[in-house]
Amino acid sequence: MNFEELIESRARKTIKIRMPYGLLYKRLINGRYSHFVEFRDELTDSLAFTKGLQEEFECVGKITNRHQLHFTPSRDDAEDEGGESGSSEVFAIAVEPGNFITIGQLLNEDPAIVARKDFIGDTIRDLMNLAQQLNEREVYHLCFAPNNVLVRKTDYTVYLLNHGSFYLKVDQDTLWEDVEGFVAPEVMQSQQADARSDVYSLGKFICWLYESSGMPFGLQKVIDRAVNPDPEKRYASVAEFHKALSRFFTARRQGVAAAAAIAIALAVLGLFFYLLPQPEVIEYVKPVDEPIPDEMVDDDLLLGIGADADSATIARIVAAERHRQDSVGVDERKLRMYNAKAEAIFRKQFTKAADEILSKVYNNGQMNMSEKDFMVRSKAMTEELARKQAEIAKESHLPAGETQRIASSIIEQLTDKKMKALDKDYMGIRKQKDEMENDMKQAKQEKDKEKK
């Protein structure tokens, strides 16, 4: 098989994608592939459809929004291949260059795409922005069904092609066969449409987007108004619907972030008590007489203790002297340098470990989870922080109280930094954080009193 035969073979195997108006497919023309939509016969037989298509061709040519696809009517094969005009019947349209599929096909092939960061948000935003621009021209898409919204395979950018308001004089049951559920009732019943009809269809499309990932709690109330069968009870425009969605997601991010701040503060408080040194129970043992080594007998050492000093007193003096002799040669300056170096190493290692642990929970992705799920992850995070602190402290040979103080300070600094990175305004929850810090200080003071 030569190269030309291979191309022809691939052309014959091209997959056709069903859209409401017809079949979308690639076609080989003059050695190059182009996208075409071949209309259904029952539509091309309608003069109202042919007239509407010509009106749409003239209108969308003036729309510069990058999410609007442009097209050229195609009348017959002779016109495409040789440039000669044939039948006046429009049977297809040639779409501008690009590698397009429907969003329904995309999610069928890769359902996990909805979990990709910003995929749903960007899709809704781009469609609504285009819909608003179309509505300003009194153009309405009417059907945001999964097989009537296109995406570019390279970057998942969404596009719209044919708009339903140009075909209101066509029988709507025929036009929207199998996708009636995405079309507003007034369009199907009376062939009347306005911006509220697009609000309805966009609401249905958003419901479909969240089918596999689960709709966030509280969003259903916004969607219910958008898809109300009565147009008067819906949002008056796509812009108003878009604002309602934006308010919901903004409030949701702030609510979860506020819960996150409280959870982090509780985590720090829990870590403080978890790591707080517990008082050791020391059993009293009565001193016993023990012989004093000859080398420890020193007139200067025993001078002034009194003739009636008991064996316990002498034993304490002997122990102190033994400790003094054992410590001979230890340079206090070098000891302080050693402790400072050990502390620096501990700070560096724990800061890195704590940052990785906090980042698992404290990020934009986790901000979208429910408060219940966030609290569960925060508890696991606290336990992991405690284990890591104990592990690094053991290697540093620093006192437990000192490592606990340093760890608490590092966690607090990292938490504050991550909170500010997520929201520049800190969402007005500084007061909550301050209250938690005061509670921690009071708890520490009470703990210190109990120890005394």
KOLDREN-125019 format. One record per residue: x, y, z of N, C-alpha, C, CB in turn. Coordinates in steps of 0.1 Angstrom, whole numbers, plus 5000, padded with zeros to 4 digits. Glycine has a CB too. Layout:
BEGIN
XYZXYZXYZXYZ/...
***
This chain:
BEGIN
500949885000500050005000500950125000499050005012/500750214990501550344989500950444999501650394975/501650564999501150665008499750715005502150785008/499450734992498150784988497050684992498050814973/497350554991496350454994496150455009496750314989/497250475017497150475031496250595036498550495038/496450715030495650825033494150805030496050955025/493850745018492550715015491950615024492450665000/492750515029492250415038491850475051493350305040/492750565056492450635069491150715067493650715073/490950785056489850865054488550785054489950935040/488550665049487450585049487050535063487550465040/488050525072487850475085487550585095489050395090/487450715090487250825099485950805107487150955091/486050825120484950815129484050935128485350795144/482750915127481751015126481051035140480650985115/481051165144480451195157479051255155481451285165/478151195163476751245161476551375169475751135166/476051475162475651595168474151615165476451715163/473451715172472051725170471651755155471451845178/472551825148472251865134472651765124472851995131/473651675128474151575118475351515124474351645105/476251475114477451395118478751485116477551275110/479551495126480851565125481951465121481151635139/482751495111483751405107484851475099483151285098/485951415097487051465089486951415075488451425095/487251505066487151475052488451515045485851535046/488851435035490051465028489751545015490851335024/490251665014490051755003491351804998489051865006/491651774986492951824980494151794989492851974978/494151674994495251625002495351675016496551664995/494251745020494251795034492951765041494451955034/493051735054491851705062491151825066492151615073/489851825066488951935071487751875078488452035060/487351945089486151905096484851945088486151955110/483951855088482651885082481551835091482451815068/480351905090479151855096478151825085478551965107/477851705083476851665073475551655080477251525067/474651745075473251755081472451635079472651885076/471451615088470451505086469551545074469651485099/469151445067468251465056466951535059467951335049/466351505071465151565074465251715077464551495086/466451765080466751905082466951975068467851925091/467851915060468151975047466951985038469251905040/465951905040464751905032463852025036463851775034/464152095047463352205052463952335047463352205067/463152415040463552545035463952645047462552615026/463152625058463452705070464852685076462352675081/465252555075466552525080467652585071466752365081/467452575058468452625048468552775050468052595034/467452845051467452995053468053025066465953045053/467752955077468352985090469852965090467752895101/470352865082471752835081472452955074472052705073/471853005064472453125057472553245066471753155044/471453265074471453385083472553365094470053395090/472753245098473753215109475153235103473553075114/475353195091476653205084477053355084476653145070/476153445080476353585079476553645093475253655072/475853595103475953655116477253615124474753615125/477553485124478753445132480053485126478653295134/480053525113481253575107481753705114481053595093/480753775121481153895127481453885142479953995126/481353765147481653735161483153695162480753625167/483853765171485253745172485653665184485953875173/484753625192485053545204485753415200483753515212/486853385206487653275202486953135204488953275209/485953135212485253005214484052985204484653005229/483953075195482953065184483553005172482253195182/483152895167483652835155482952895143483452675155/483652915133483152965120483052855110483953085115/482152875100481952765090481652835077480852675095/481652745067481252785053480352675048482552795044/479152715043478152625037478852545026476952695032/478552415025479052325015477852265007479952215020/477852284994476652244986476752104980476352344976/477852074974477951934969479451904967477251924955/479751784963481151734962481851814951481251594959/481151844940481851904929482352044933480851924917/481552114941482052244945483252234954480852314952/483352134963484452114972485752084965484052014982/485551984955486751934949487252024937486551794944/486352064929486752134917486452284917486152074906/485652324926485252464927484052504918486452554923/483452404912482252434903481052424911482252344891/480152514909478852504917477952404911478152644917/477252324921476352224916474952254922476852084921/474352164929473052174934473052294944472552054941/471852364945471752474955471452424969470652564950/471152294970470852244984472152234992470252104982/472052295004473152285014473052155022473152415023/474052075020473951945027474951935039474251835017/475952025040476952025050477552165052478051915047/478452175062479252295064480652245067478652375076/481552325061483052305064483452395076483852345051/484052335086484352405098485752455098484152315111/486052555105487452615105488452505110487452745114/489652515107490652415110490752395125492052445105/491052265129491152235143490852085146490252325152/491352035157491151895160490051885170492451825165/488751875166487651885175486851755177486651995170/486351735190485451635193484451695202486151515200/483351625205482351675214482751655228480951605211/482351735237482751715251482151585257482251835260/481051545251480451415255481451295252479151385248/482051305240482951205236484251205244483351215221/484651325248485851345256485651275269486151495258/484551305276484351245289484051095288483151315296/483551045277483350905275484750835274482550875263/485650895267487050835266487850855278487650905254/487650975285488551005297487651065308489751095293/486850985315486051045325486751125336485250935332/488051085339488751155349489151295346490051075352/488851335334489251475330488451575338488851495315/487351545344486551635352487251675365485151585355/488251585369488951605381490251695379489351475388/490451715366491651805363491451945368491951805348/492452005374492352135380491752235370493652185385/490752305374490152415366489352375354491152515362/489252245351488552195339487152245339488652045337/486352205350484952245350484752395351484352175362/485552455359485452605361485752675348486352655372/486752635341487152705328486052685318488552665323/485552555317484552525307483252605309484152375308/482852615322481552695325481852835322481152675339/482952895326483253035324483253075309484553075330/483952985301484153025287482753015280485152925280/481952915283480652895277479753015280479952765281/479753055293478953165297479353295291478853175312/480653315290481053445284480653455269482653455285/480753345262480353345248478853355247480753215241/478053285256476653295256476153445259476053205267/476853515268476453645270476653735258477253705282/477753715251478053795239477053765228479453765234/476653635227475653595217474353655220475553445216/473953655233472653705238472553855235472453685252/473653925236473654075233473254095218474954135236/473453995209473054005195471753935193474153945186/471053895204469753825203469953695196468753905196/471153635198471353495194471453405206472753495185/470753285205470653195216471053055212469253195222/471952995219472452865215471352755217473652825223/470652765228469452685232469752545236468552685220/470752485231471052345235472452315238470552255223/472852325251474152295256474252145259474552385268/473852065250473951915253475351875251473051835243/475851765257477251715256477651695242477351595264/476751655233477151635219476851755210476351515213/476651875217476451995209477452105214475052045211/478452065223479552145227480752075223479452175243/481652145216482852095210484052135219483152135196/485152045219486352085226487552045216486552005239/488552125218489852095210490651995218490652225208/491051885211491651775218493051815224491851665208/493651915218495051945223495052015237495652035213/494052095239494052165252492652175259494552305250/491652105254490352095260489552225260490452035274/489952325251489252445250487852415244490052555242/486752485249485452455245485052555233484452475256/484152505224483752585213482252555210484552545200/481552645204480152635200480152655185479252725207/479252585178479152585164477752645160479352445157/476752565157475452615153474652655165474752505144/473852765163473052815174471552795171473352965177/470752745181469452705178468452815175468952635190/468752935179467753045176467553075161468153165184/468553035153468353055139467452945132469753045132/467052845140466252745135464952725143467052615135/464452835148463152825156461952785147462952955163/462052815134460952785125460952645120460952885113/462052575124462052425121461352355132463552375120/460752235129460052155139461152125150459452025132/460852165162461852145173461952005177461352225185/460951925176461051785180462051715170459651715179/462051755158462951695148464351745150462451725133/464451875152465751945154466451885166465652095155/465751875177466451835190466151685193465951925201/466051605184465851465186466951405195465751385173/466551335206467451275216468151365225468451195208/467951495224468551595233467551685239469751675226/466251655239465251735243465351785258463851665242/466051695266466251725280467051845283466751605287/467851885273468752005274468152135269470151975268/466952125264466352235257465152285266465852205243/465052415268464052475277462652435272464152625278/461652415281460352375277459652475268459452355290/459852605270459152695261459652695247459352845266/460852645245461452635231460752515224462952615231/460652405232460052285226458552295224460252165235/457852375233456452385232455952495223455852405246/456552605223456052725216457052785206455552825225/458252725205459252785196459552925199458852765182/459552965212459953095217461253085225458753155225/462053185224463353175231463853305235464453095223/464553315246465353435250466453395259464353535258/467153485266468253455274468053355285468853585280/466753355290466453255300466453105295465053285306/466253095282466352965276467752905276465752965261/468752995274470152955275470452925290471053065270/469853005299470152975313469652835317469353085322/468552795312468052665315468952555309466652645308/469352575297470252465290471552465297470352495276/472152585301473452585308473352515321473952725310/472252535328471952465341471952315339470652505347/471352265329471352125326472752065323470352095314/473452155315474852115312475752105324475452215302/475552195333476352195346476052065354476152315354/474752035354474351905361475051785355472851885361/475051785342475751675335477251665338475551685320/477851785339479351785342479651725355479851935341/478751755365478951705379478451565381478351795389/477951495371477351365373478451265378476751305360/479651275373480651175376481451215389481651155365/481551345391482451395402481651435415483251515398/480351445413479451485425479351635426480051425438/478151685427477851825428478151875442476451855424/478951985443479252035456477952075464480052165455/478052055477476852085486476452225485477152045501/475252255482474752395482474552445467475652485489/475352385458475252425444473852395438476352365436/473252285443471952235437470952345438471452115444/470952425449469952535450470152635439470152605464/471352675435471652765424471152705411473152795423/471352575409471052505396469452495395471652375395/468852465407467352445406466652565401466852415420/467152685405466552805399466752825384467052935407/467952785380468352795366467452705357469752765364/467152585362466352495354464852485357466952355355/464352585364462952595367462152595354462652725375/461152505353460352505341459652635337459252395342/459452715347458852845345459952955342457952895357/459953005330461053105327461053225336460853155312/459953265341459853385350460553355363458353415353/460753235367461353195380462853165378460653085386/463353175366464853155364465553285366465053095350/466953275365467753395364467353465351469253365364/467353595351466853675340467853675328466653825344/469153645331470153645320471253545324470653785318/472053515314473253425317474253495326473953395303/474353635324475253705333474753695348475253855329/473453705350472953695364473253555370471453725365/473053455361473353315365474753295368472853215354/475653355360477053345362477453405375477853415350/476953525378477253585391476853505403476553725392/475653435402475253355413476153235415473753295410/476653175404477653065405478953115411477953005391/479353235407480653295412480553325427480953425405/479353375432479153395446479253275454477853475448/478653165448478553035455480052985457477752935448/480752975446482152925447483053005455482652905433/482853135455483653225464483353205478483453375460/482053195482481753175496482153035500480153185497/482052935491482552805495483952795498482152705484/484752865489486252865491486552925505486952935480/485853035508486153105520485753025532485453245520/484552955531484152875542485052755545482752815539/485552685534486452575536487752625541486652495523/488252745536489452795541489452835555489852915532/488252895560488052925574488152805582486752995576/487452695578487552565585488952515585486652465579/489652545574491052495573491952565584491652525559/491652695585492452775595492252725609492152925594/490952695612490552645625491252505627489052635627/491152425617491752285618493252295620491352205605/493852385613495352395615495652445629495952495604/494852545634495152595647494952475658494252715650/493852405655493652285664494752185663492252225661/495252165651496352075649497552115657496652065634/497852245657498952305664498752285679499252445661/497552315683497252295698497352155702495852355701/496752065693496851915697498351875697496151835687/499151925687500551885687501251935699501251945674/500852055704501552105716501352015728500952245719/500051975730499751885742500351745739498251875744/500351705727500951575724502351565727500651535709/503151675724504551675726504951725740505151755715/504051785747504351845760504951735769503151905767/506151765775506751665784505951635796508151715788/505751505799504951465811505951455823504251335808/505451495835506251485847506651345850505551555859/507851315853508351185857508051155871509851165853/507551035874507250985887508650935893506150885888/509151005903510450965909510150895922511351085910/510550775923510450695936511550735946510450545933/511150765958512050805968512850685973511450885980/514150695973514950585978515750635989515850515967/515750576001516450616013517950596010516050536025/518750706012520250696010520750586019520950826013/521850516014522450416022523950456024522350276015/524450406035525850426037526750356027526250396052/527750426022528650356013530050406016528250375998/531050326015532350366018532750476008533350256017/533550576013534050686005535450646000534150816013/535650645987536950605981538050695987536950615966/539150635989540250715994540650835986541550625996/540550815972540950925964539951045965541050885949/538751015970537751125971537851195985536451075970/538651145994538851206007539751326006539351106018/539251446008539951566006539651666017539651635992/540651706025540351796036539651916032541651836043/539951976020539352096015537852066012540052156003/537651946006536251906002535351896014536351785995/535851836025535051806037535051916047535451676044/535852016045536052126054534652206055537152226050/534252226067533052306070531752236070533052406060/531752096067530452036067529951996081530551906059/530852016091530351986104530751846109528952006106/530951836122531351706127530251606128531951726141/529051656128527851566129527251536116526851626139/527951566104527351536091527051386090528251586080/525851356084525551216083526051156070523951196083/525951026068526450966056525851016043526350816057/524551046043523851096031524451226027522351106034/524751316036525351446032526651426026525451536044/527451336032528851306027528751246013529651216036/527751156011527551085998527251185987526450985999/526351285990526051385980527251465976524951485986/528051495986529351575983530251485974530051615996/530351355977531151275969530651265955531151125976/529351255953528751245940528951375932527251225941/528851485939529151615933530551625928528851735942/531551575936532951575933533151485921533751535945/532551365921532751275910532251335897532051135913/531151405898530651475886531551585881529251535889/532151655891533051765887534351705880533551835900/534751595886535951535879535651475866536551425888/534451415864534051365851533951475841532751295852/533651595845533351715836534651795833532351805842/535751755839536951825837537351815822538151775846/537651935817538151935803537051975793538651805799/535751985798534652015789534652165788533251965795/534752215776534752365773533252405771535552395760/532852505780531452545780531152615767531252645792/532052695761531852755748531552655737533052845745/532452555737532252445727530852375729533352345727/530452365741529152295744528052375739529052275759/528152515740527052595735527052595720527252745740/528252585714528252585699527652455694529752595695/527952345701527352215697525852225698527952105707/525352275709523852285710523252375700523452335724/523952485696523352575686523352505672524252705685/524452425669524452355657523352245656525852295655/523152175667522152075668520752135666522251995681/520552255672519252325670519052365656519152445679/520052415649519952455635519652345626521252525631/520252225629520052105621518552065623520951995624/518152065635516752025638515752115631516452025653/515952245632515052345625515052325610515552485628/516152305604516152285589515452155585517652275584/515752045592515051915589513551915592515751805596/513151975603511751975606510952065598511552005621/511552185594510852275585510552215572511752405583/511552145566511252075553510251975555512552015548/510251885565509351785567507951835570509751695579/507851945578506551995582505852065570506652105593/506652135561506152195549505552095540507252275542/506151975538505651875530504351815535506651755528/504251795549503051745555501951845554503351705570/502151965557501152065557500552085542501652205562/501452075533501052095519500051995514502252105510/500051875520499151775516497751815518499451645523/497551895528496151935532495852085528495951915547/496952165530496752305528497152355514497552385539/496252325505496452375491495152395484497252265483/495152455472493952495465493052375462494252565452/493752265459492952145456492152095468493852035451/492752095480492052045491491052145497493052005502/491152265493490252365498488852345493490652505493/488652265482487352235476486652115483487452215462/487352045492486751925498485751975509487751835504/484951885514483951915524484651935538482951805526/484052015547484652045560484951915567483752135568/484051815566484151685574485451615569482951595572/485651605555486851545550488051615554486651535535/487951755554489151835557489551805572488851985555/488651795581488951775595489651635597487751785604/489151535589489751405590491151405586488951305581/491451475574492851485570493651565579492851545555/493051665586493851745595494251665607493051865600/493451575612493851485623495051395619492651395627/494951345607496051255602497351345601495651195589/497151465596498351555595498951585608497851685588/498151605619498651625632499551515637497551665642/498951395635499651275640501051255632498851145638/500951285619502251275612503251375616501851285597/502851495619503751605624504351555637502951735626/503551505646504051455659505151345657502951405668/504851255649505851145647507151195641505251035637/507051285631508251345625509051425635507851425613/508351505643509051585653509851495663508051675661/509151385668509851295677511051225670508851195682/510851195658511951115650513151205649511451075637/512951335644514051425642514651465656513651545634/513851485666514351525679515251415685513151545689/514951295682515751185688517151185681515151045685/517251225669518551225662519351345666518251225647/518651455670519351575673519951575687518451695672/519451485696519951475710519651605718521351445710/518651685713518151805721517151765731517651915711/516951845742515951815752514551825745516051925763/513651735750512351725744511551855745511551615751/511651925756510952055757511452155747511152105771/512752155744513252255735512852225720514852245735/512852095717512352055703510852085701512651915700/510152065712508652085712508352235709507952045724/509152325716508952465714509352505700509852545724/510452455695510852495681509852445671512252435678/509352315673508452255663507152335662508152115667/506652375674505352455674505552585667504952475689/506652655669506952785662507052765647508252845668/507652655643507852635628506452605622508752515626/505652525629504352495623503452615622503652385632/503552695632502752825632503152915620502852895645/504452925618504953015608504552965594506453025609/504752825592504352765579502852785576504752625579/502052765587500652775585500252915581499852735598/500753015587500453145584500853185570501153245594/502053135566502553155552501653095542503953105551/501152975544500352905534498952965534500252755538/498453015545497153075545497153205537496753115560/498253285539498353415531498553385516499553495537/499253275513499453245499498153205492500453125498/497253135499495953095494495053215493495352995502/495153315502494253425501494953545507492953395510/495153645498495953765502495253835514496153855490/493953835514493253915524493053835537491853955519/493453705537493353615548491953595553494153675560/490953645544489553615546488953655559489253475543/489553755565489053805578488953705589487653845575/489853605589489853505600491053525609489753365594/491753635609492853655618492353655632493553795615/491153705635490653705648490553565654489253775649/490053475645489953335649491253275653489253245638/492253305645493553255647494153305660494553285635/493953435663494453495675493753435687494153655675/492453405686491753345697492353205700490253335694/492653135690493252995692494653005698493352925678/495453115694496753125700496653165715497453235693/495653245719495453275733495053155741494353385734/494153075735493752945741494952855744492752875733/495852855734497052775736497952825747497852765723/498152955748498953015758498352985772499053165756/497053005773496352975786496552835790494953015785/496352745780496552605783497952565788496152515771/498952635782500352615786500552665800501252675776/500052785803500152835816499552745827499552975817/498352695824497752605834498552475836496252575829/499152435825499952315825501152335834500352265811/501752455832502952485840502552495855503552615835/501452555858500952565872500852425879499652645873/500252335871500052195876501352125879499252115866/502352155870503652095872504352145885504552115860/504152275888504752335900504052285912504652495899/
***
